[in-house]
Amino acid sequence: MTNYAEEMMAAIRLGQLDQAQTLFQKSLANDSDDLIYSLAEDLYAMGFVSESKQAYLNLVEKYPHEGQLKTALAELAIEENDLDQAQDYLAQIEEDSPAYLEALMVKADLYQSEGLTESAQAALEKAQTLAPDEPVVTFALAEFYFSTGEYHQAIANYRNLLLQGQRRIAKVDMAARIGTAYAAIGNVDNAIAYLEQIKPLDLTIDTKFQLAFLYVEKKADDDALPLFQDILEADPQYTSVYPLLGQLYERIKDTAEALKTYQIGLSYDQTNPILYRLAGALAFRLGDTDLAKEYYQAALDLDDQDLTTYTALADLNLAIHDYDAVIATIGAAADQDLVDPRFAWDLARAYHAKEEEDKASEQWLIAAQDYPENPDFWHDLADWYHEVGRRQDELQALEKAVDLDPDNFELADRLADLSLDL
């Protein structure tokens, strides 16, 4: 007997879609119900939603009370975003139906797609009550908790699956999920312990990145470095690696490799202000202030709300004695309603260098409110008071600095000398 369903699938694989449609109609008219049911499943798996739906509807006409067909149609309706129709199919499945458990799972998917997380959770928990040892149900509940950020409950369900010997379901590795969940709640040690259970050949590129990131957090640089290198060897456009890898190289004092890493990253991703800022900071430390300014400005061109870059650029300009640029940079930040305590300190020094002492005095007073416990600030302020001839104020600033840094004997001697002079 001719198997039209099989011939249709062969035609699809050969790209003969017109022939496949003809064979599809012949299958519906002539093939056994079991063949049509299998065909409907295969068509859905291949993305032929309309044809799959037609096959299921053909069967529903013969078996109007078959719950498994209704759940399949509900899934198709969800696929087509016809949520009301999906609800209607699911409502037709009675609790005593063999398909009721599957229907609850589909209901949960439907509720989640509508943002009804409490209803989705209730459906899954009811399914677990009906089938507490069914791995697919436990997995669905674990995935629900994982997606909603309820990581402790997700971990408990994933671990139950591992205890049942279920290491992988739907291509998801339970150890990877548990590791990711532990990372999300800040338990780095447990996260690493689970992710390290995954065989190297089974590590996805995303899982490698997560494990490397956790190693960086633990300062296990020797473990993180080869993982980052493996990722970039497999996919040099995995640009999330470059900021972390560059900072890792900086931490192990390989500044040349760090700058190279940032620059390679920018060759693949010229829209990443963090990469530009990191490259700028490193160029500054290496003494290339022109390159540093170029990178900082590129970062601000991409993100004019990045306060960290404004403060870094202001500090750089102060270090190279470009006081007008210090004032301009801080003014640009103020135009974006961005404020940092360091700005007043930087402005005070810039205005002093420009001999605009009234403006400098105003900024020193503002900064004093922001740095009441910073001995370096009070040392700077004492120097300014000295230079403008305010000896009594200098004395008070030195007293504050020495009180905050009693082991600074140079400051203590200066305070003693000034006290004798006054």
Secondary structure by P-SEA (a helix, b strand, c coil): cccaaaaaaaaaaacaaaaaaaaaaaaaacccaaaaaaaaaaaaaacaaaaaaaaaaaaaaaccccaaaaaaaaaaaaaacaaaaaaaaaaaccccccaaaaaaaaaaaaaaaacaaaaaaaaaaaaaaaccccaaaaaaaaaaaaaacaaaaaaaaaaaaaaacccccccccaaaaaaaaaaaacaaaaaaaaaaacccccccaaaaaaaaaaaaaacaaaaaaaaaaaaaaaccccccaaaaaaaaaaaacaaaaaaaaaaaaaaaccccaaaaaaaaaaaaaacaaaaaaaaaaaaaaaccccaaaaaaaaaaaaaacaaaaaaaaaaaaaaacccccaaaaaaaaaaaaacaaaaaaaaaaaaaaaccccaaaaaaaaaaaaaacaaaaaaaaaaaaaaacccaaaaaaaaaaaaaac
